[in-house]
Amino acid sequence: MATYGNDFYSWTQQQAALLKSRQFSELDLANLIEEIESLGRSEKRELENRLTALLLHLLKWQCQPARRSRSWELSIDEQRVKFLRVLKDNPGLKSRLDRVHWLR
């Protein structure tokens, strides 16, 4: 049997199989909880990264009008789309926008 520390992929497959077969007492709960929490933090970081990139691009667009280009415009559009996609896929993050770390 693979363990969390020595074969992560196999461990994830074992945990999924145990969940599917409802063998809850066999689950590695401590590490499973840690991984689920980590997934949530990862999505929050992705939202923050997309918002940061978008705002930096918009700031450059506003403050450096002589350097505006189609490339910058496309970058702004891309970051906006990616930011909105993260929000669409994770609507629970919308209520957390006021807690984005760099806004404090």
N, C-alpha and C positions, 0 to 999 in steps of 0.2 A: 504494500500500500504506500503510495506516494504521500509525502508530507508537505505541508505548506512551505517549509524552508528549503527543501531539496529538489522539488519538481513542481513548480507552480502550475504549469499547464495541466498536468495529470491530476493535481489536487483540485483544480477548478472542475474538471470533468467528473471526478469522484463526488464532489459536493453537489453538483447538478444531478447526478444519478441518484444520490441519496435523497435529495429533495423530491425528485420525480416519483420515487418509489415510497415516499413518505416515511423514510427511516430516520426520523428526526433525532432520535437519541444517538445516532452514529455521526451526526454532523460535528464538524470542527467549529463550534459556535464562536469562539473568541476571534479566530482569524476570519471567519465569514462576516462577522459584524464589522471588523476592521476594514475589510475589502469593500463592503457596501457603503460604509461611511466615506471611504476614499473615493469611490465613484461619484458621490454627491459633491465632494470638494473639487474634484476634477472638472465637473460640469460648471461649477461656480467660477473656477479659475478661467475656464474657457470663455465664459461670458465676460468676465473682467478684462481678459486679454483682447477680445474683439472690440469692446467698448473703448478701451485705451487706444488701440490702433485707430479706430474710427475718429476719436476726438483729436488725436495727434495729427492725423491727415487733414481734418477740418481746420485745425489751428494753423497748420502750414498754409493751407489754401487761403485762409483769411489774412494772415500776416505777411505772406510773400506773393502778392498778386502777380508780380513780374515773372515769377517762376512757374506759374500755373501751366499745366500741360494736360493733354488727353490722358496720359499715363496716371497722373495724380487723380484725375476725375474717375478713372476706372478703378483705382485703388480705393477711393472713397466709396464707390458703389459696391465693390466687393466686400469691404468690411461691414457696410450697412447690411448687406444680404446675409453675411455670416452671423452677425450679431442677432438679427431677427430670426434666423434659423435656430440658433441656440435657444432663444426665448420660446419659439414655437415648440421645440422638442422638449423643453423643460419649463412649462408655464409656472411652476412653483417658484422659479427664480425671479419672476417679475416683481413679486412683493419684497424681494431682497435687494433690489437695485439701490435703495437708499442706504444700504450697508456695504456698498462697494468700498473696499479699503482705501483707495486713493482719493475718494471723495471726502474723507473726513479731514 
